[in-house]
Amino acid sequence: MRISELSAKSGVAIPTIKYYLREGMLHQGEQTAATRAEYDETHLRRLRMIRALLEVGRLSVASIKQVIAAVEDESLPTHRVLGTAHYALSPAVDPEQTEEWRSARTLVDDLITQLGWDITEEAPPPATNSPRPSSGCASSACPSTWPRTWRRPAGWCRRWRWT
């Protein structure tokens, strides 16, 4: 289908589709001429996903790009892809630091210590309220929006080891 048909089927204006193509959110169509390309159902599905993330999820274009990058990266495990999407869609929470909150925080910190869990360097420090890291981690496979990464000590079931 041509871009006009893609626009009609998706309900997305042609200039918006061209913007998504320029930004890399939508993959290029198959070139049939110098100024013409053919698009298929994968383009339509991607447009629907972008619009859902934008309109329903209220994500920024930058966040949508990160979710799309995770979806397209076949080397990432499924839980990482889902975690990236979930984390992008979750609102940042800044809890009111009541006495109950401080008590719960102490219990959580004690449990982390008791279990011997290790919080990696790309995670925000556990003693702060920083809801999201401001910079990406060192791994190119790890989206910069990925939250805390927990590692249990060696010997734990591999199913529970998140990296």
DSSP file (Angstrom, degrees, kcal/mol; ACC not computed):
  #  RESIDUE AA STRUCTURE BP1 BP2  ACC     N-H-->O    O-->H-N    N-H-->O    O-->H-N    TCO  KAPPA ALPHA  PHI   PSI    X-CA   Y-CA   Z-CA
    1    1 A M              0   0    0      0, 0.0    38,-3.4     0, 0.0     2,-0.1   0.000 360.0 360.0 360.0 150.3    0.0    0.0    0.0
    2    2 A R     >  -     0   0    0     36,-0.2     4,-2.4     1,-0.1     3,-0.3  -0.328 360.0 -98.5 -82.8 171.0    1.1    3.6   -0.6
    3    3 A I  H  > S+     0   0    0     34,-0.3     4,-2.4     1,-0.2     5,-0.1   0.838 124.0  56.2 -62.4 -33.0    1.5    6.1    2.1
    4    4 A S  H  > S+     0   0    0      2,-0.2     4,-2.2     1,-0.2    -1,-0.2   0.895 109.5  45.8 -66.1 -38.6   -1.9    7.6    1.4
    5    5 A E  H  > S+     0   0    0     -3,-0.3     4,-2.8     2,-0.2     5,-0.2   0.897 111.5  52.0 -69.0 -40.1   -3.5    4.2    1.9
    6    6 A L  H  X S+     0   0    0     -4,-2.4     4,-2.2     1,-0.2     6,-0.3   0.904 110.6  49.0 -60.8 -41.2   -1.5    3.7    5.1
    7    7 A S  H  X>S+     0   0    0     -4,-2.4     4,-2.3    -5,-0.2     5,-0.6   0.920 112.1  47.7 -63.6 -45.1   -2.7    7.0    6.3
    8    8 A A  H  <5S+     0   0    0     -4,-2.2    -2,-0.2     1,-0.2    -1,-0.2   0.909 115.2  44.7 -64.4 -42.8   -6.4    6.2    5.5
    9    9 A K  H  <5S+     0   0    0     -4,-2.8    -1,-0.2     1,-0.2    -2,-0.2   0.858 121.9  37.3 -70.7 -35.0   -6.2    2.8    7.1
   10   10 A S  H  <5S-     0   0    0     -4,-2.2    -2,-0.2    -5,-0.2    -1,-0.2   0.721  97.7-130.4 -90.6 -22.2   -4.4    4.0   10.3
   11   11 A G  T  <5 +     0   0    0     -4,-2.3     2,-0.5     1,-0.3    -3,-0.2   0.627  65.9 129.8  78.3  13.0   -6.1    7.4   10.7
   12   12 A V      < -     0   0    0     -5,-0.6    -1,-0.3    -6,-0.3    -2,-0.2  -0.875  63.3-113.4-103.3 131.7   -2.7    9.0   11.0
   13   13 A A     >  -     0   0    0     -2,-0.5     4,-2.2     1,-0.1     3,-0.3  -0.248  22.3-118.1 -63.3 149.5   -2.0   12.0    8.8
   14   14 A I  H  > S+     0   0    0      1,-0.2     4,-2.6     2,-0.2     5,-0.2   0.896 113.9  53.1 -57.4 -45.3    0.7   11.7    6.1
   15   15 A P  H  > S+     0   0    0      0, 0.0     4,-1.9     0, 0.0    -1,-0.2   0.877 109.5  50.4 -60.2 -33.9    3.0   14.4    7.6
   16   16 A T  H  > S+     0   0    0     -3,-0.3     4,-2.5     2,-0.2    -2,-0.2   0.909 109.1  50.4 -68.4 -41.7    2.9   12.5   10.9
   17   17 A I  H  X S+     0   0    0     -4,-2.2     4,-2.2     1,-0.2    -1,-0.2   0.918 110.4  50.2 -60.5 -43.2    3.8    9.2    9.2
   18   18 A K  H  X S+     0   0    0     -4,-2.6     4,-2.5     2,-0.2    -1,-0.2   0.879 108.9  52.2 -63.9 -36.9    6.7   11.0    7.6
   19   19 A Y  H  X S+     0   0    0     -4,-1.9     4,-2.5     2,-0.2     6,-0.2   0.934 108.9  49.5 -62.4 -46.4    7.8   12.4   10.9
   20   20 A Y  H  X>S+     0   0    0     -4,-2.5     5,-1.9     1,-0.2     6,-1.4   0.877 111.0  50.9 -61.5 -37.2    7.7    8.9   12.4
   21   21 A L  H ><5S+     0   0    0     -4,-2.2     3,-0.8     4,-0.2    -1,-0.2   0.930 111.4  47.2 -64.5 -45.3    9.8    7.6    9.5
   22   22 A R  H 3<5S+     0   0    0     -4,-2.5    -2,-0.2     1,-0.2    -1,-0.2   0.879 112.0  50.2 -63.3 -38.4   12.4   10.4   10.0
   23   23 A E  H 3<5S-     0   0    0     -4,-2.5    -1,-0.2    -5,-0.2    -2,-0.2   0.553 113.1-118.5 -79.0  -7.3   12.6    9.8   13.7
   24   24 A G  T <<5S+     0   0    0     -3,-0.8    -3,-0.2    -4,-0.6    -4,-0.1   0.617  83.2 118.2  80.8  11.8   13.1    6.0   13.2
   25   25 A M  S   <S+     0   0    0     -5,-1.9     2,-0.4    -6,-0.2    -4,-0.2   0.742  77.5  41.1 -80.3 -23.4    9.9    5.1   15.0
   26   26 A L  S    S-     0   0    0     -6,-1.4    -2,-0.3    -9,-0.1    -1,-0.2  -0.991  92.5-121.4-125.6 129.2    8.5    3.5   11.8
   27   27 A H        -     0   0    0     -2,-0.4    -6,-0.1     1,-0.1    -2,-0.0  -0.357  37.8 -93.7 -72.9 153.2   10.7    1.5    9.5
   28   28 A Q        -     0   0    0     -7,-0.1    -1,-0.1     1,-0.1     2,-0.1  -0.250  38.4-121.0 -64.7 148.9   11.1    2.5    5.9
   29   29 A G        -     0   0    0      1,-0.1     2,-0.6    -3,-0.1    10,-0.2  -0.290  40.6 -80.4 -80.2 173.7    8.8    1.1    3.3
   30   30 A E  E     -A   38   0A   0      8,-2.3     8,-2.6    -2,-0.1     2,-0.2  -0.682  49.9-123.1 -79.9 118.9   10.1   -0.8    0.3
   31   31 A Q  E     +A   37   0A   0     -2,-0.6     6,-0.3     6,-0.2     3,-0.1  -0.427  37.9 167.6 -65.5 126.3   11.2    1.7   -2.4
   32   32 A T  E    S-     0   0A   0      4,-2.2     2,-0.3     1,-0.3     5,-0.2   0.569  71.9  -0.8-110.3 -19.4    9.4    1.2   -5.7
   33   33 A A  E >  S-A   36   0A   0      3,-1.7     3,-0.9     1,-0.0    -1,-0.3  -0.913  90.1 -83.2-155.3 178.2   10.6    4.5   -7.2
   34   34 A A  T 3  S+     0   0    0     -2,-0.3    -3,-0.0     1,-0.3    -1,-0.0   0.849 129.5  20.6 -60.4 -34.4   12.8    7.5   -6.2
   35   35 A T  T 3  S+     0   0    0     -3,-0.0     2,-0.4    -4,-0.0    -1,-0.3   0.115 115.0  78.0-121.0  20.7    9.8    9.2   -4.4
   36   36 A R  E <   +A   33   0A   0     -3,-0.9    -4,-2.2   -34,-0.0    -3,-1.7  -0.988  48.6 177.8-136.8 140.4    7.5    6.2   -3.8
   37   37 A A  E     -A   31   0A   0     -2,-0.4     2,-0.4    -6,-0.3   -34,-0.3  -0.968  23.2-130.0-138.2 155.4    7.5    3.4   -1.3
   38   38 A E  E     -A   30   0A   0     -8,-2.6    -8,-2.3    -2,-0.3     2,-0.3  -0.888  22.0-162.8-106.3 136.7    5.2    0.5   -0.5
   39   39 A Y        -     0   0    0    -38,-3.4     2,-0.2    -2,-0.4   -10,-0.1  -0.828   5.2-165.1-117.1 155.1    4.1   -0.2    3.1
   40   40 A D    >>  -     0   0    0     -2,-0.3     4,-1.4   -34,-0.0     3,-0.8  -0.552  44.0 -73.2-128.1-167.4    2.6   -3.4    4.5
   41   41 A E  H 3> S+     0   0    0      1,-0.2     4,-2.6     2,-0.2     5,-0.2   0.772 122.7  64.1 -64.6 -27.2    0.7   -4.6    7.6
   42   42 A T  H 3> S+     0   0    0      1,-0.2     4,-2.2     2,-0.2    -1,-0.2   0.875 102.7  49.7 -65.2 -34.6    3.8   -4.3    9.8
   43   43 A H  H <> S+     0   0    0     -3,-0.8     4,-2.5     2,-0.2    -1,-0.2   0.899 110.2  50.2 -67.2 -40.7    3.7   -0.6    9.2
   44   44 A L  H  X S+     0   0    0     -4,-1.4     4,-2.1     2,-0.2    -2,-0.2   0.918 111.5  47.7 -64.2 -43.7    0.1   -0.4   10.1
   45   45 A R  H  X S+     0   0    0     -4,-2.6     4,-2.2     2,-0.2    -2,-0.2   0.906 111.9  50.2 -63.8 -41.2    0.7   -2.4   13.3
   46   46 A R  H  X S+     0   0    0     -4,-2.2     4,-2.8     2,-0.2    -2,-0.2   0.911 109.1  51.4 -64.4 -41.9    3.6   -0.2   14.3
   47   47 A L  H  X S+     0   0    0     -4,-2.5     4,-2.7     1,-0.2    -1,-0.2   0.905 109.6  50.5 -60.9 -40.8    1.5    2.9   13.7
   48   48 A R  H  X S+     0   0    0     -4,-2.1     4,-2.2     2,-0.2    -1,-0.2   0.902 111.2  48.3 -63.8 -40.3   -1.2    1.6   16.0
   49   49 A M  H  X S+     0   0    0     -4,-2.2     4,-2.7     2,-0.2     5,-0.2   0.930 112.1  48.9 -65.4 -44.6    1.4    0.8   18.7
   50   50 A I  H  X S+     0   0    0     -4,-2.8     4,-2.4     1,-0.2    -2,-0.2   0.939 112.8  47.4 -59.9 -47.3    2.9    4.3   18.4
   51   51 A R  H  X>S+     0   0    0     -4,-2.7     4,-3.3     1,-0.2     5,-0.5   0.885 111.9  50.4 -64.1 -38.3   -0.5    5.9   18.6
   52   52 A A  I  X>S+     0   0    0     -4,-2.2     5,-2.3     2,-0.2     4,-1.6   0.932 112.9  45.8 -65.1 -44.7   -1.5    3.8   21.6
   53   53 A L  I  <5S+     0   0    0     -4,-2.7     6,-2.5     3,-0.2    -2,-0.2   0.872 119.7  42.2 -64.5 -36.1    1.7    4.7   23.4
   54   54 A L  I  <5S+     0   0    0     -4,-2.4    -2,-0.2    -5,-0.2    -3,-0.2   0.938 127.0  27.0 -76.3 -48.8    1.3    8.3   22.6
   55   55 A E  I  <5S+     0   0    0     -4,-3.3    -3,-0.2    -5,-0.2    -2,-0.2   0.906 134.3  26.6 -86.8 -44.5   -2.4    8.8   23.1
   56   56 A V  I  <<S+     0   0    0     -4,-1.6    -3,-0.2    -5,-0.5    -4,-0.1   0.919 131.2  37.1 -85.3 -48.1   -3.3    6.2   25.7
   57   57 A G  S   <S-     0   0    0     -5,-2.3    -3,-0.2    -6,-0.1    -4,-0.2   0.674  93.8-142.7 -77.4 -17.1    0.0    5.8   27.5
   58   58 A R        +     0   0    0     -6,-0.3    -4,-0.2     1,-0.2     2,-0.2   0.858  40.6 163.8  55.7  39.1    0.8    9.5   27.2
   59   59 A L        -     0   0    0     -6,-2.5    -1,-0.2     1,-0.1     2,-0.1  -0.521  38.5-114.6 -84.9 154.1    4.5    8.7   26.5
   60   60 A S     >  -     0   0    0     -2,-0.2     4,-2.4     1,-0.1     5,-0.2  -0.386  30.3-107.6 -77.0 164.4    6.9   11.2   25.1
   61   61 A V  H  > S+     0   0    0      1,-0.2     4,-2.4     2,-0.2     5,-0.2   0.892 121.6  54.5 -60.6 -39.5    8.4   10.5   21.6
   62   62 A A  H  > S+     0   0    0      1,-0.2     4,-1.6     2,-0.2    -1,-0.2   0.905 109.3  46.8 -62.0 -42.0   11.8    9.8   23.4
   63   63 A S  H  > S+     0   0    0      2,-0.2     4,-2.2     1,-0.2    -1,-0.2   0.889 110.5  52.6 -67.4 -38.8   10.1    7.1   25.6
   64   64 A I  H  X S+     0   0    0     -4,-2.4     4,-2.8     1,-0.2     5,-0.2   0.908 106.6  53.6 -63.0 -40.7    8.3    5.6   22.6
   65   65 A K  H  X S+     0   0    0     -4,-2.4     4,-2.5     1,-0.2    -1,-0.2   0.895 108.9  49.3 -60.0 -39.6   11.6    5.3   20.8
   66   66 A Q  H  X S+     0   0    0     -4,-1.6     4,-2.0     2,-0.2    -1,-0.2   0.898 111.4  48.2 -68.6 -39.9   13.1    3.4   23.7
   67   67 A V  H  X S+     0   0    0     -4,-2.2     4,-2.4     2,-0.2    -2,-0.2   0.931 113.2  48.1 -64.0 -44.6   10.1    1.0   23.9
   68   68 A I  H  X S+     0   0    0     -4,-2.8     4,-2.5     1,-0.2    -2,-0.2   0.900 109.0  53.5 -62.9 -41.0   10.3    0.5   20.1
   69   69 A A  H  X S+     0   0    0     -4,-2.5     4,-1.4     1,-0.2    -1,-0.2   0.903 110.7  47.2 -60.3 -40.4   14.1   -0.1   20.4
   70   70 A A  H  < S+     0   0    0     -4,-2.0    -2,-0.2     2,-0.2    -1,-0.2   0.906 111.9  49.9 -67.7 -41.1   13.4   -2.8   23.1
   71   71 A V  H  < S+     0   0    0     -4,-2.4    -2,-0.2     1,-0.2    -1,-0.2   0.889 113.7  45.8 -64.0 -39.1   10.7   -4.4   21.0
   72   72 A E  H  < S+     0   0    0     -4,-2.5     2,-1.1    -5,-0.2    -1,-0.2   0.723  89.6  92.7 -77.9 -21.8   12.9   -4.6   17.9
   73   73 A D    ><  -     0   0    0     -4,-1.4     3,-1.4    -5,-0.2    -1,-0.1  -0.613  53.9-173.9 -79.7  99.9   16.0   -5.9   19.8
   74   74 A E  T 3  S+     0   0    0     -2,-1.1    -1,-0.2     1,-0.3     4,-0.1   0.635  77.8  67.4 -70.5 -13.4   15.7   -9.7   19.4
   75   75 A S  T 3  S+     0   0    0      2,-0.1    -1,-0.3    -3,-0.1    -2,-0.1   0.679  81.9  92.9 -80.2 -16.5   18.6  -10.3   21.6
   76   76 A L  S <  S-     0   0    0     -3,-1.4     2,-0.0    -6,-0.2    66,-0.0  -0.548  82.9-115.6 -78.1 140.1   16.7   -8.9   24.7
   77   77 A P    >>  -     0   0    0      0, 0.0     4,-1.8     0, 0.0     3,-0.8  -0.367  28.0-110.6 -68.7 156.2   14.9  -11.4   26.8
   78   78 A T  H 3> S+     0   0    0      1,-0.3     4,-2.8     2,-0.2     5,-0.3   0.874 116.8  56.7 -56.8 -41.2   11.1  -11.1   26.9
   79   79 A H  H 3> S+     0   0    0      1,-0.2     4,-2.1     2,-0.2    -1,-0.3   0.835 106.4  50.9 -64.3 -29.3   11.1   -9.9   30.5
   80   80 A R  H <> S+     0   0    0     -3,-0.8     4,-2.3     2,-0.2    -1,-0.2   0.906 110.9  47.9 -71.8 -41.2   13.4   -7.0   29.6
   81   81 A V  H  X S+     0   0    0     -4,-1.8     4,-2.1     2,-0.2    -2,-0.2   0.945 116.0  43.7 -63.0 -48.1   11.2   -5.9   26.7
   82   82 A L  H  X S+     0   0    0     -4,-2.8     4,-3.0     1,-0.2     5,-0.2   0.885 112.7  53.0 -65.1 -38.1    8.1   -6.1   28.9
   83   83 A G  H  X S+     0   0    0     -4,-2.1     4,-2.8    -5,-0.3    -1,-0.2   0.887 107.6  51.3 -63.9 -39.1    9.9   -4.4   31.8
   84   84 A T  H  X S+     0   0    0     -4,-2.3     4,-2.1     2,-0.2    -2,-0.2   0.933 113.9  43.6 -63.2 -46.2   11.0   -1.5   29.5
   85   85 A A  H  X S+     0   0    0     -4,-2.1     4,-1.9     2,-0.2    -2,-0.2   0.927 115.8  48.2 -65.0 -44.6    7.4   -1.0   28.3
   86   86 A H  H  X S+     0   0    0     -4,-3.0     4,-1.6     1,-0.2    -2,-0.2   0.923 112.1  48.8 -62.6 -44.2    6.0   -1.3   31.8
   87   87 A Y  H  < S+     0   0    0     -4,-2.8    -1,-0.2     1,-0.2    -2,-0.2   0.885 110.5  50.8 -65.1 -38.5    8.6    1.1   33.3
   88   88 A A  H  < S+     0   0    0     -4,-2.1    -1,-0.2    -5,-0.2    -2,-0.2   0.856 113.8  45.7 -66.3 -33.8    7.9    3.7   30.5
   89   89 A L  H  < S+     0   0    0     -4,-1.9    -1,-0.2    -5,-0.2    -2,-0.2   0.696  93.9  93.0 -83.5 -19.5    4.2    3.5   31.2
   90   90 A S  S  < S-     0   0    0     -4,-1.6     2,-0.1    -5,-0.2     3,-0.0  -0.525  80.1-118.5 -77.8 139.0    4.4    3.6   35.0
   91   91 A P        -     0   0    0      0, 0.0     2,-0.3     0, 0.0    -1,-0.1  -0.464  31.1-105.0 -72.2 148.1    4.1    7.1   36.5
   92   92 A A        -     0   0    0     -2,-0.1     2,-0.5     2,-0.0    40,-0.0  -0.586  38.8-150.7 -71.0 130.4    7.0    8.3   38.6
   93   93 A V        -     0   0    0     -2,-0.3    -1,-0.0    38,-0.1    -3,-0.0  -0.910  19.5-176.4-111.6 127.6    6.1    8.0   42.2
   94   94 A D        -     0   0    0     -2,-0.5     3,-0.1    36,-0.0    36,-0.1  -0.860  24.9-148.9-119.4  92.7    7.5   10.3   44.8
   95   95 A P        -     0   0    0      0, 0.0     2,-0.5     0, 0.0    -2,-0.0  -0.219  19.4-108.9 -68.0 150.7    6.1    9.0   48.1
   96   96 A E        -     0   0    0      1,-0.1     2,-2.2     5,-0.0     5,-0.2  -0.671  33.9-127.4 -74.2 125.5    5.4   11.2   51.1
   97   97 A Q        +     0   0    0     -2,-0.5    -1,-0.1     4,-0.1     2,-0.1  -0.478  46.9 160.1 -83.9  77.3    8.1   10.4   53.6
   98   98 A T     >  -     0   0    0     -2,-2.2     4,-2.3     1,-0.1     5,-0.2  -0.303  58.5 -98.1 -83.7 175.4    5.9    9.7   56.6
   99   99 A E  H  > S+     0   0    0      1,-0.2     4,-2.3     2,-0.2     5,-0.2   0.884 127.1  53.7 -62.0 -38.3    7.0    7.6   59.6
  100  100 A E  H  > S+     0   0    0      2,-0.2     4,-2.3     1,-0.2    -1,-0.2   0.900 108.3  49.6 -63.0 -40.9    5.2    4.6   58.1
  101  101 A W  H  > S+     0   0    0      2,-0.2     4,-2.6     1,-0.2    -2,-0.2   0.926 110.9  48.8 -64.0 -45.2    7.2    5.1   54.9
  102  102 A R  H  X S+     0   0    0     -4,-2.3     4,-2.1     1,-0.2    -2,-0.2   0.887 111.5  50.3 -62.7 -38.4   10.5    5.3   56.7
  103  103 A S  H  X S+     0   0    0     -4,-2.3     4,-2.0     2,-0.2    -1,-0.2   0.918 112.1  46.8 -64.5 -44.0    9.7    2.2   58.7
  104  104 A A  H  X S+     0   0    0     -4,-2.3     4,-2.4     1,-0.2    -2,-0.2   0.889 110.4  53.6 -65.0 -38.8    8.8    0.3   55.5
  105  105 A R  H  X S+     0   0    0     -4,-2.6     4,-2.6     1,-0.2    -1,-0.2   0.893 107.6  50.6 -62.6 -40.4   12.0    1.5   53.8
  106  106 A T  H  X S+     0   0    0     -4,-2.1     4,-2.4     2,-0.2    -1,-0.2   0.905 109.9  50.5 -63.6 -42.1   14.1    0.2   56.8
  107  107 A L  H  X S+     0   0    0     -4,-2.0     4,-2.3     2,-0.2    -2,-0.2   0.914 111.8  47.5 -62.0 -43.2   12.3   -3.2   56.5
  108  108 A V  H  X S+     0   0    0     -4,-2.4     4,-2.5     2,-0.2    -2,-0.2   0.931 111.8  49.3 -64.9 -45.6   13.1   -3.3   52.7
  109  109 A D  H  X S+     0   0    0     -4,-2.6     4,-2.1     1,-0.2    -1,-0.2   0.900 111.9  49.5 -60.4 -41.1   16.7   -2.3   53.2
  110  110 A D  H  X S+     0   0    0     -4,-2.4     4,-2.9     2,-0.2    -1,-0.2   0.896 110.7  50.2 -64.0 -40.2   17.1   -5.0   55.9
  111  111 A L  H  X S+     0   0    0     -4,-2.3     4,-2.6     2,-0.2     6,-0.2   0.909 109.0  51.2 -65.1 -42.2   15.5   -7.6   53.6
  112  112 A I  H  X>S+     0   0    0     -4,-2.5     5,-1.9     2,-0.2     4,-0.8   0.921 114.1  44.6 -59.7 -44.3   17.9   -6.7   50.8
  113  113 A T  H ><5S+     0   0    0     -4,-2.1     3,-0.6     1,-0.2    -2,-0.2   0.926 112.7  51.1 -65.5 -45.2   20.8   -7.0   53.1
  114  114 A Q  H 3<5S+     0   0    0     -4,-2.9    -2,-0.2     1,-0.2    -1,-0.2   0.875 112.0  46.4 -61.7 -39.5   19.5  -10.3   54.6
  115  115 A L  H 3<5S-     0   0    0     -4,-2.6    -1,-0.2    -5,-0.2    -2,-0.2   0.617 108.8-125.3 -79.4 -11.9   19.0  -11.9   51.2
  116  116 A G  T <<5 +     0   0    0     -4,-0.8    -3,-0.2    -3,-0.6    -2,-0.1   0.760  48.3 168.4  75.1  24.0   22.4  -10.7   50.0
  117  117 A W      < -     0   0    0     -5,-1.9     2,-0.5    -6,-0.2    -1,-0.2  -0.379  24.8-145.3 -71.9 151.3   21.0   -8.9   47.0
  118  118 A D  E     -B  151   0B   0     33,-2.1    33,-1.4    -2,-0.1     2,-0.6  -0.975   0.6-149.3-120.4 126.0   23.3   -6.6   45.0
  119  119 A I  E     -B  150   0B   0     -2,-0.5    31,-0.2    31,-0.2    29,-0.0  -0.861  26.9-128.4 -96.4 121.9   21.9   -3.5   43.4
  120  120 A T    >   -     0   0    0     29,-1.5     3,-1.5    -2,-0.6    29,-0.2  -0.112  21.6-103.4 -69.9 167.5   24.0   -2.7   40.3
  121  121 A E  T 3  S+     0   0    0      1,-0.3    -1,-0.1     4,-0.0    -2,-0.0   0.770 116.0  61.1 -63.9 -29.0   25.6    0.6   39.6
  122  122 A E  T 3  S+     0   0    0     27,-0.1    -1,-0.3     2,-0.1    13,-0.1   0.588  88.0  91.9 -78.6  -5.9   23.1    1.7   37.0
  123  123 A A  S <  S-     0   0    0     -3,-1.5    25,-0.1    26,-0.1     9,-0.1  -0.572  90.2-102.0 -82.7 149.1   20.3    1.6   39.6
  124  124 A P        -     0   0    0      0, 0.0    -1,-0.1     0, 0.0    -2,-0.1  -0.393  52.4 -86.8 -64.6 150.0   19.4    4.7   41.6
  125  125 A P    >   -     0   0    0      0, 0.0     3,-1.7     0, 0.0     5,-0.2  -0.329  34.6-130.5 -58.3 137.6   20.9    4.6   45.1
  126  126 A P  T 3  S+     0   0    0      0, 0.0   -17,-0.1     0, 0.0     0, 0.0   0.716 102.6  61.3 -66.3 -19.7   18.5    2.8   47.5
  127  127 A A  T 3  S+     0   0    0    -18,-0.0     2,-0.2     2,-0.0   -22,-0.0   0.459  97.5  71.7 -87.4   0.8   18.6    5.6   50.1
  128  128 A T  S <  S-     0   0    0     -3,-1.7     0, 0.0     2,-0.1     0, 0.0  -0.620  78.2-128.8-110.8 172.8   17.2    8.2   47.7
  129  129 A N        +     0   0    0     -2,-0.2   -36,-0.1   -35,-0.0    -1,-0.0   0.257  55.8 141.0 -98.7   9.8   13.8    8.9   46.2
  130  130 A S        -     0   0    0     -5,-0.2    -2,-0.1     1,-0.2   -36,-0.0  -0.375  34.1-166.9 -59.2 108.7   15.2    9.1   42.6
  131  131 A P        +     0   0    0      0, 0.0    -1,-0.2     0, 0.0   -38,-0.1   0.774  67.5  19.7 -73.4 -25.1   12.4    7.3   40.7
  132  132 A R  S    S-     0   0    0     15,-0.1     2,-0.1    -9,-0.1    13,-0.1  -1.000  82.5-109.1-145.1 142.4   14.3    6.9   37.4
  133  133 A P        -     0   0    0      0, 0.0     4,-0.1     0, 0.0   -10,-0.0  -0.412  20.5-145.9 -67.5 146.8   18.0    7.0   36.5
  134  134 A S  S    S+     0   0    0     -2,-0.1     2,-0.3     2,-0.1    10,-0.1   0.686  78.6  40.7 -88.9 -18.0   18.9   10.1   34.5
  135  135 A S  S    S-     0   0    0    -13,-0.1    -1,-0.0     1,-0.0     2,-0.0  -0.900  88.3-101.0-129.5 160.4   21.5    8.3   32.3
  136  136 A G        -     0   0    0     -2,-0.3     8,-0.1     1,-0.1    -2,-0.1  -0.225  39.4-105.5 -73.5 164.5   21.7    5.0   30.5
  137  137 A C        -     0   0    0      5,-0.4    -1,-0.1     2,-0.2     5,-0.1  -0.278  33.9-101.3 -83.7 176.7   23.7    2.1   31.8
  138  138 A A  S    S+     0   0    0     -2,-0.1     2,-0.3     3,-0.0    -1,-0.1   0.779  97.1  87.7 -71.8 -26.5   27.0    0.9   30.4
  139  139 A S    >   -     0   0    0      1,-0.1     3,-0.9     4,-0.1    -2,-0.2  -0.561  67.7-149.5 -79.3 133.7   25.4   -2.0   28.4
  140  140 A S  T 3  S+     0   0    0     -2,-0.3    -1,-0.1     1,-0.2    -2,-0.0   0.728  98.8  59.2 -72.3 -19.5   24.2   -1.1   24.9
  141  141 A A  T 3  S+     0   0    0      2,-0.1    -1,-0.2   -66,-0.0   -68,-0.1   0.598  90.4  83.9 -81.9 -10.1   21.5   -3.8   25.3
  142  142 A C  S <  S-     0   0    0     -3,-0.9    -5,-0.4    -5,-0.1    -1,-0.0  -0.832  80.4-131.9 -99.7 116.1   20.1   -2.1   28.3
  143  143 A P    >   -     0   0    0      0, 0.0     3,-1.9     0, 0.0    -6,-0.1  -0.326  19.7-122.0 -62.0 147.6   17.6    0.7   27.6
  144  144 A S  T 3  S+     0   0    0      1,-0.3    -9,-0.0    -8,-0.1    -2,-0.0   0.648 110.1  61.0 -67.8 -12.3   18.3    3.9   29.6
  145  145 A T  T 3  S+     0   0    0    -13,-0.1    -1,-0.3   -82,-0.1    -9,-0.0   0.527  73.5 121.2 -89.7  -4.2   14.8    3.7   31.1
  146  146 A W    <   -     0   0    0     -3,-1.9     3,-0.1     1,-0.1   -62,-0.1  -0.379  54.3-146.0 -64.7 131.3   15.4    0.3   32.7
  147  147 A P        -     0   0    0      0, 0.0    -1,-0.1     0, 0.0   -15,-0.1   0.298  51.0 -19.5 -77.9-150.9   14.9    0.7   36.5
  148  148 A R        -     0   0    0      1,-0.1     2,-0.6   -25,-0.1   -29,-0.0  -0.186  58.4-149.2 -54.3 141.8   16.8   -1.2   39.3
  149  149 A T        -     0   0    0    -29,-0.2   -29,-1.5    -3,-0.1     2,-0.4  -0.971  13.7-157.9-117.6 117.3   18.5   -4.3   38.2
  150  150 A W  E     -B  119   0B   0     -2,-0.6    12,-0.6   -31,-0.2     2,-0.4  -0.742   8.9-171.2 -99.4 141.3   18.7   -6.9   41.0
  151  151 A R  E     -B  118   0B   0    -33,-1.4   -33,-2.1    -2,-0.4    10,-0.1  -0.996  10.1-151.4-129.5 129.3   21.2   -9.8   41.2
  152  152 A R        -     0   0    0     -2,-0.4   -35,-0.1   -35,-0.2     3,-0.1  -0.595  36.9 -86.6 -90.6 159.6   21.0  -12.5   43.7
  153  153 A P    >   -     0   0    0      0, 0.0     3,-1.4     0, 0.0    -1,-0.1  -0.204  57.8 -82.0 -61.5 157.0   24.1  -14.4   44.9
  154  154 A A  T 3  S+     0   0    0      1,-0.2     3,-0.1    -3,-0.1    -3,-0.0  -0.255 114.5  48.3 -57.0 146.1   25.4  -17.3   42.9
  155  155 A G  T 3  S+     0   0    0      1,-0.5    -1,-0.2    -3,-0.1     2,-0.1   0.134  80.3 119.2 105.4 -19.7   23.5  -20.5   43.7
  156  156 A W  S <  S-     0   0    0     -3,-1.4    -1,-0.5     1,-0.1     5,-0.1  -0.429  82.2 -80.7 -74.1 156.1   20.1  -19.1   43.3
  157  157 A C    >   -     0   0    0      1,-0.2     3,-1.8    -3,-0.1     4,-0.3  -0.321  36.4-129.3 -56.1 134.1   17.8  -20.6   40.7
  158  158 A R  G >  S+     0   0    0      1,-0.3     3,-1.6     2,-0.2    -1,-0.2   0.792 104.6  70.1 -59.2 -29.0   18.6  -19.0   37.3
  159  159 A R  G 3  S+     0   0    0      1,-0.3    -1,-0.3     3,-0.0    -2,-0.1   0.793 100.9  46.0 -58.9 -28.4   15.0  -18.2   36.8
  160  160 A W  G <  S+     0   0    0     -3,-1.8     2,-0.8     2,-0.0    -1,-0.3   0.374  86.9 103.4 -98.3   3.9   15.2  -15.6   39.5
  161  161 A R    <   -     0   0    0     -3,-1.6     2,-0.5    -4,-0.3   -10,-0.1  -0.789  51.9-171.2 -91.6 112.2   18.4  -14.0   38.3
  162  162 A W              0   0    0     -2,-0.8   -10,-0.1   -12,-0.6    -2,-0.0  -0.869 360.0 360.0-103.7 132.1   17.6  -10.7   36.6
  163  163 A T              0   0    0     -2,-0.5    -1,-0.1   -12,-0.1   -12,-0.1   0.350 360.0 360.0-132.7 360.0   20.3   -8.9   34.7
